[in-house]
Amino acid sequence: MGRNRTGVLEFAVLGLLHRTPMHGYELSKQLNMVLGTFRALSYGTLYPCLNKLYAEGLITKEDDQNPSSERIVAPARSPASRNPAVRSVAGKSAAGRPGRAGRSKIVYRLTADGKERLQDLLAESGPGEWEDDEFGVHFAFFGQTRADIRLRILEGRRSRLEDRMEGVRAALARTAERVDSYTLELQRHGLESVEREVRWLNELIDSERRSATGPQTENQTDRGSEKEHPDG
């Protein structure tokens, strides 16, 4: 994983741990959901990232073992349990599972510095955030992102894809007569995918703008009505 993808992974880890502390296994599952097919994260990728964030003081590691979980509460004794043979078998069965009930796991939790670092990442909205990997993880945490930052990232992503779309169209025009039908279909498929995402972005941008101006427009309409009907 290159430096850019390492940064994407760190951002995703901080964003997920901001929602709730997690064990490594649960964090791995959530990362696969957030980052998609990029994406199949292995423990060999995740745990070096967690160790790096821990070394930087952005997360803590805590043992989730509950001391009370180590205490064995004796069940009510049934008549059969008074039989020495039954007690012997039961004792062997319990002894055959050493430590399972008391096994501890490491819980990862965001620190104050980690929360501050996440806020810095959420506030970024430059060209880097318009690229495929960066955009996906930013979009996953739009619920924690300021409205103006969301709009800037969406507009930047749309601009980047519009440039890409024009490039694909130009390539199709140049090579349509020189490539086989399968290559041509692949290029058309790529163009359709970009066009579809641009339409999706247009809808999101329109929705963001309506959300930003809606209450103001309603207030202006109300004030206009009061001027027209001052006695109302």
C-alpha positions as a Markdown table, in Angstrom:
| # | Residue | x | y | z |
|---|---|---|---|---|
| 1 | Met | 0.0 | 0.0 | 0.0 |
| 2 | Gly | 1.5 | 3.3 | -1.0 |
| 3 | Arg | 1.6 | 6.5 | 1.0 |
| 4 | Asn | -1.6 | 7.8 | -0.3 |
| 5 | Arg | -3.6 | 4.6 | 0.6 |
| 6 | Thr | -1.9 | 4.5 | 3.9 |
| 7 | Gly | -3.2 | 8.0 | 4.6 |
| 8 | Val | -6.7 | 6.8 | 3.5 |
| 9 | Leu | -6.6 | 3.9 | 5.9 |
| 10 | Glu | -5.5 | 6.0 | 8.8 |
| 11 | Phe | -8.3 | 8.5 | 8.1 |
| 12 | Ala | -10.8 | 5.7 | 8.0 |
| 13 | Val | -9.6 | 4.2 | 11.2 |
| 14 | Leu | -9.8 | 7.5 | 13.0 |
| 15 | Gly | -13.3 | 8.1 | 11.6 |
| 16 | Leu | -14.6 | 4.8 | 12.7 |
| 17 | Leu | -13.1 | 4.9 | 16.2 |
| 18 | His | -14.6 | 8.4 | 16.6 |
| 19 | Arg | -18.0 | 6.7 | 16.3 |
| 20 | Thr | -17.2 | 4.0 | 18.9 |
| 21 | Pro | -14.2 | 2.1 | 20.4 |
| 22 | Met | -13.7 | -1.3 | 18.6 |
| 23 | His | -11.7 | -4.5 | 18.7 |
| 24 | Gly | -9.3 | -5.0 | 15.8 |
| 25 | Tyr | -11.6 | -7.7 | 14.2 |
| 26 | Glu | -14.7 | -5.5 | 14.3 |
| 27 | Leu | -12.6 | -2.6 | 13.0 |
| 28 | Ser | -11.4 | -4.7 | 10.1 |
| 29 | Lys | -15.0 | -5.6 | 9.2 |
| 30 | Gln | -16.1 | -2.0 | 9.3 |
| 31 | Leu | -13.1 | -0.8 | 7.2 |
| 32 | Asn | -14.0 | -3.3 | 4.5 |
| 33 | Met | -17.5 | -1.9 | 4.5 |
| 34 | Val | -16.3 | 1.7 | 4.3 |
| 35 | Leu | -13.4 | 1.4 | 1.9 |
| 36 | Gly | -15.0 | -1.2 | -0.3 |
| 37 | Thr | -13.0 | -3.4 | -2.6 |
| 38 | Phe | -9.8 | -1.4 | -2.2 |
| 39 | Arg | -9.6 | -2.8 | -0.4 |
| 40 | Ala | -9.6 | -6.1 | 1.1 |
| 41 | Leu | -7.7 | -5.3 | 4.3 |
| 42 | Ser | -5.6 | -7.9 | 5.9 |
| 43 | Tyr | -4.4 | -7.9 | 9.5 |
| 44 | Gly | -1.0 | -7.4 | 8.1 |
| 45 | Thr | -2.1 | -4.0 | 6.8 |
| 46 | Leu | -4.4 | -2.9 | 9.6 |
| 47 | Tyr | -2.2 | -3.7 | 12.6 |
| 48 | Pro | 0.8 | -1.7 | 11.5 |
| 49 | Cys | -1.5 | 1.2 | 10.9 |
| 50 | Leu | -3.0 | 0.8 | 14.5 |
| 51 | Asn | 0.5 | 0.6 | 15.9 |
| 52 | Lys | 1.6 | 3.8 | 14.1 |
| 53 | Leu | -1.5 | 5.7 | 15.3 |
| 54 | Tyr | -0.8 | 4.4 | 18.9 |
| 55 | Ala | 2.8 | 5.5 | 18.7 |
| 56 | Glu | 1.7 | 8.9 | 17.6 |
| 57 | Gly | -0.7 | 9.2 | 20.6 |
| 58 | Leu | -3.8 | 9.3 | 18.4 |
| 59 | Ile | -5.4 | 6.1 | 19.8 |
| 60 | Thr | -5.1 | 4.1 | 23.0 |
| 61 | Lys | -5.1 | 0.3 | 23.5 |
| 62 | Glu | -7.2 | -1.0 | 26.3 |
| 63 | Asp | -7.9 | -4.5 | 27.7 |
| 64 | Asp | -11.6 | -5.1 | 27.7 |
| 65 | Gln | -11.4 | -8.0 | 30.1 |
| 66 | Asn | -14.0 | -7.6 | 32.9 |
| 67 | Pro | -12.5 | -8.8 | 36.2 |
| 68 | Ser | -15.9 | -10.2 | 37.1 |
| 69 | Ser | -15.9 | -12.4 | 34.0 |
| 70 | Glu | -13.1 | -14.5 | 35.5 |
| 71 | Arg | -15.2 | -15.4 | 38.5 |
| 72 | Ile | -16.9 | -18.7 | 38.2 |
| 73 | Val | -20.3 | -18.8 | 39.8 |
| 74 | Ala | -21.3 | -22.3 | 40.9 |
| 75 | Pro | -24.7 | -23.4 | 39.5 |
| 76 | Ala | -27.4 | -24.6 | 41.8 |
| 77 | Arg | -26.7 | -28.2 | 42.7 |
| 78 | Ser | -29.1 | -30.8 | 41.2 |
| 79 | Pro | -29.5 | -34.2 | 42.8 |
| 80 | Ala | -27.4 | -35.7 | 40.1 |
| 81 | Ser | -24.5 | -33.4 | 40.9 |
| 82 | Arg | -24.2 | -35.1 | 44.2 |
| 83 | Asn | -22.9 | -38.1 | 42.4 |
| 84 | Pro | -19.0 | -38.1 | 42.5 |
| 85 | Ala | -18.8 | -39.5 | 39.0 |
| 86 | Val | -21.0 | -36.7 | 37.6 |
| 87 | Arg | -18.9 | -34.1 | 39.5 |
| 88 | Ser | -15.7 | -35.6 | 38.1 |
| 89 | Val | -16.9 | -35.4 | 34.5 |
| 90 | Ala | -18.2 | -31.9 | 34.9 |
| 91 | Gly | -14.9 | -30.8 | 36.4 |
| 92 | Lys | -13.0 | -32.2 | 33.4 |
| 93 | Ser | -15.3 | -30.5 | 31.0 |
| 94 | Ala | -14.8 | -27.1 | 32.6 |
| 95 | Ala | -11.0 | -27.7 | 32.8 |
| 96 | Gly | -10.9 | -28.5 | 29.1 |
| 97 | Arg | -11.8 | -24.9 | 28.3 |
| 98 | Pro | -9.1 | -22.9 | 30.1 |
| 99 | Gly | -9.4 | -19.1 | 29.8 |
| 100 | Arg | -12.1 | -19.0 | 27.2 |
| 101 | Ala | -14.5 | -17.0 | 29.4 |
| 102 | Gly | -11.8 | -14.8 | 30.6 |
| 103 | Arg | -10.0 | -14.2 | 27.3 |
| 104 | Ser | -9.3 | -10.5 | 26.8 |
| 105 | Lys | -9.3 | -8.5 | 23.6 |
| 106 | Ile | -7.6 | -5.2 | 22.9 |
| 107 | Val | -10.1 | -2.3 | 22.4 |
| 108 | Tyr | -8.9 | 0.7 | 20.4 |
| 109 | Arg | -10.1 | 4.1 | 21.4 |
| 110 | Leu | -9.6 | 7.6 | 20.0 |
| 111 | Thr | -7.6 | 10.1 | 22.2 |
| 112 | Ala | -8.1 | 13.8 | 22.3 |
| 113 | Asp | -5.2 | 14.2 | 19.9 |
| 114 | Gly | -6.8 | 11.6 | 17.6 |
| 115 | Lys | -10.1 | 13.6 | 17.6 |
| 116 | Glu | -8.2 | 16.8 | 16.8 |
| 117 | Arg | -6.4 | 15.0 | 14.0 |
| 118 | Leu | -9.6 | 13.7 | 12.6 |
| 119 | Gln | -11.2 | 17.1 | 12.5 |
| 120 | Asp | -8.1 | 18.4 | 10.6 |
| 121 | Leu | -8.6 | 15.6 | 8.0 |
| 122 | Leu | -12.4 | 16.3 | 7.8 |
| 123 | Ala | -11.7 | 19.9 | 7.0 |
| 124 | Glu | -9.4 | 19.1 | 4.0 |
| 125 | Ser | -11.1 | 19.8 | 0.6 |
| 126 | Gly | -8.3 | 20.2 | -1.9 |
| 127 | Pro | -7.6 | 18.3 | -5.1 |
| 128 | Gly | -6.3 | 15.3 | -3.2 |
| 129 | Glu | -9.8 | 14.7 | -1.8 |
| 130 | Trp | -11.3 | 14.6 | -5.3 |
| 131 | Glu | -9.4 | 11.5 | -6.3 |
| 132 | Asp | -10.9 | 8.0 | -6.2 |
| 133 | Asp | -9.6 | 6.6 | -2.9 |
| 134 | Glu | -9.6 | 9.9 | -1.1 |
| 135 | Phe | -13.2 | 10.9 | -2.2 |
| 136 | Gly | -14.6 | 7.5 | -1.1 |
| 137 | Val | -13.4 | 7.7 | 2.4 |
| 138 | His | -14.3 | 11.4 | 2.8 |
| 139 | Phe | -17.8 | 10.7 | 1.5 |
| 140 | Ala | -18.1 | 7.8 | 4.1 |
| 141 | Phe | -17.7 | 10.4 | 6.8 |
| 142 | Phe | -19.7 | 13.3 | 5.3 |
| 143 | Gly | -22.0 | 13.0 | 8.4 |
| 144 | Gln | -19.2 | 14.4 | 10.5 |
| 145 | Thr | -18.1 | 17.0 | 7.9 |
| 146 | Arg | -19.1 | 20.6 | 7.7 |
| 147 | Ala | -21.7 | 21.5 | 4.9 |
| 148 | Asp | -19.4 | 23.9 | 3.1 |
| 149 | Ile | -16.6 | 21.3 | 3.0 |
| 150 | Arg | -19.0 | 18.6 | 1.7 |
| 151 | Leu | -20.1 | 20.9 | -1.1 |
| 152 | Arg | -16.5 | 21.8 | -2.1 |
| 153 | Ile | -15.5 | 18.2 | -2.2 |
| 154 | Leu | -18.5 | 17.2 | -4.3 |
| 155 | Glu | -18.0 | 20.1 | -6.8 |
| 156 | Gly | -14.3 | 19.3 | -7.0 |
| 157 | Arg | -15.0 | 15.6 | -7.6 |
| 158 | Arg | -17.5 | 16.5 | -10.3 |
| 159 | Ser | -15.0 | 18.8 | -12.0 |
| 160 | Arg | -12.3 | 16.0 | -11.9 |
| 161 | Leu | -14.7 | 13.5 | -13.5 |
| 162 | Glu | -15.9 | 16.0 | -16.1 |
| 163 | Asp | -12.3 | 16.3 | -17.2 |
| 164 | Arg | -11.9 | 12.6 | -17.2 |
| 165 | Met | -15.1 | 12.2 | -19.2 |
| 166 | Glu | -13.8 | 14.6 | -21.9 |
| 167 | Gly | -10.6 | 12.7 | -22.1 |
| 168 | Val | -12.4 | 9.3 | -22.6 |
| 169 | Arg | -14.6 | 10.8 | -25.3 |
| 170 | Ala | -11.6 | 12.2 | -27.1 |
| 171 | Ala | -9.9 | 8.8 | -26.9 |
| 172 | Leu | -13.0 | 7.1 | -28.2 |
| 173 | Ala | -13.1 | 9.4 | -31.2 |
| 174 | Arg | -9.4 | 8.8 | -32.0 |
| 175 | Thr | -9.3 | 5.1 | -31.6 |
| 176 | Ala | -12.9 | 3.9 | -32.6 |
| 177 | Glu | -11.7 | 2.7 | -36.0 |
| 178 | Arg | -8.4 | 1.2 | -34.9 |
| 179 | Val | -9.4 | -1.0 | -32.0 |
| 180 | Asp | -11.4 | -4.2 | -31.9 |
| 181 | Ser | -15.0 | -4.3 | -30.7 |
| 182 | Tyr | -14.2 | -5.6 | -27.3 |
| 183 | Thr | -11.8 | -2.8 | -26.5 |
| 184 | Leu | -14.3 | -0.3 | -27.8 |
| 185 | Glu | -17.0 | -1.7 | -25.6 |
| 186 | Leu | -14.7 | -1.5 | -22.6 |
| 187 | Gln | -14.0 | 2.2 | -23.3 |
| 188 | Arg | -17.7 | 2.9 | -23.7 |
| 189 | His | -18.4 | 1.1 | -20.4 |
| 190 | Gly | -15.8 | 3.3 | -18.7 |
| 191 | Leu | -17.4 | 6.4 | -20.2 |
| 192 | Glu | -20.9 | 5.4 | -19.1 |
| 193 | Ser | -19.6 | 4.8 | -15.5 |
| 194 | Val | -18.1 | 8.3 | -15.4 |
| 195 | Glu | -21.3 | 9.8 | -16.8 |
| 196 | Arg | -23.4 | 8.0 | -14.2 |
| 197 | Glu | -21.3 | 9.2 | -11.4 |
| 198 | Val | -21.4 | 12.8 | -12.7 |
| 199 | Arg | -25.3 | 12.6 | -12.7 |
| 200 | Trp | -25.2 | 11.2 | -9.1 |
| 201 | Leu | -22.9 | 14.1 | -8.1 |
| 202 | Asn | -25.2 | 16.6 | -9.7 |
| 203 | Glu | -28.1 | 15.3 | -7.6 |
| 204 | Leu | -26.0 | 15.5 | -4.4 |
| 205 | Ile | -24.8 | 19.0 | -5.1 |
| 206 | Asp | -28.3 | 20.2 | -5.8 |
| 207 | Ser | -29.4 | 18.6 | -2.5 |
| 208 | Glu | -26.6 | 20.2 | -0.6 |
| 209 | Arg | -27.4 | 23.6 | -2.0 |
| 210 | Arg | -31.1 | 23.3 | -1.3 |
| 211 | Ser | -30.3 | 22.3 | 2.3 |
| 212 | Ala | -28.0 | 25.3 | 2.7 |
| 213 | Thr | -30.5 | 27.9 | 1.2 |
| 214 | Gly | -33.8 | 26.3 | 2.1 |
| 215 | Pro | -34.4 | 27.8 | 5.6 |
| 216 | Gln | -33.1 | 31.2 | 4.4 |
| 217 | Thr | -35.5 | 31.2 | 1.4 |
| 218 | Glu | -38.4 | 30.3 | 3.7 |
| 219 | Asn | -37.5 | 33.1 | 6.1 |
| 220 | Gln | -37.3 | 35.5 | 3.2 |
| 221 | Thr | -40.7 | 34.3 | 1.9 |
| 222 | Asp | -42.2 | 34.8 | 5.4 |
| 223 | Arg | -40.8 | 38.3 | 5.7 |
| 224 | Gly | -42.2 | 39.1 | 2.2 |
| 225 | Ser | -45.6 | 37.9 | 3.3 |
| 226 | Glu | -45.4 | 40.1 | 6.4 |
| 227 | Lys | -44.7 | 43.2 | 4.3 |
| 228 | Glu | -47.6 | 42.4 | 2.0 |
| 229 | His | -50.0 | 41.8 | 4.9 |
| 230 | Pro | -48.7 | 43.9 | 7.8 |
| 231 | Asp | -51.9 | 43.6 | 9.7 |
| 232 | Gly | -52.1 | 39.8 | 9.3 |
